[in-house]
Amino acid sequence: MKFVPKTVLTVASVAMFTLTAVMIAGVSLAAPGGPPPPSPTDPVPPGLPIDNGLIGLGIGALAIAFYKINQVRYKKTRA
């Protein structure tokens, strides 16, 4: 197996970027809430709520992540 420092640095930089993005998102989610919700007498706005598809989005994101990881591994072993 051949050690390629550039690949290791690329993977480390992607990992650091992801960690930084998660930390920033966590801080923004911990911020104080906005105004109180509207009263139940208000009409519901048109459109679909986001939380109905969160599980599907998560599964899709995991599938794409595994595909990309395997694609990089296959490319590394082929070269």
Secondary structure in CASP SS format (residue, H / E / C, confidence):
PFRMAT SS
TARGET T0000
AUTHOR 0000-0000-0000
METHOD secondary structure of the structure
MODEL  1
M C 1.00
K C 1.00
F C 1.00
V C 1.00
P H 1.00
K H 1.00
T H 1.00
V H 1.00
L H 1.00
T H 1.00
V H 1.00
A H 1.00
S H 1.00
V H 1.00
A H 1.00
M H 1.00
F H 1.00
T H 1.00
L H 1.00
T H 1.00
A H 1.00
V H 1.00
M H 1.00
I H 1.00
A H 1.00
G H 1.00
V H 1.00
S H 1.00
L H 1.00
A C 1.00
A C 1.00
P C 1.00
G C 1.00
G C 1.00
P C 1.00
P C 1.00
P C 1.00
P C 1.00
S C 1.00
P C 1.00
T C 1.00
D C 1.00
P C 1.00
V C 1.00
P C 1.00
P C 1.00
G C 1.00
L C 1.00
P C 1.00
I H 1.00
D H 1.00
N H 1.00
G C 1.00
L H 1.00
I H 1.00
G H 1.00
L H 1.00
G H 1.00
I H 1.00
G H 1.00
A H 1.00
L H 1.00
A H 1.00
I H 1.00
A H 1.00
F H 1.00
Y H 1.00
K H 1.00
I H 1.00
N H 1.00
Q H 1.00
V H 1.00
R H 1.00
Y H 1.00
K H 1.00
K H 1.00
T H 1.00
R H 1.00
A C 1.00
END
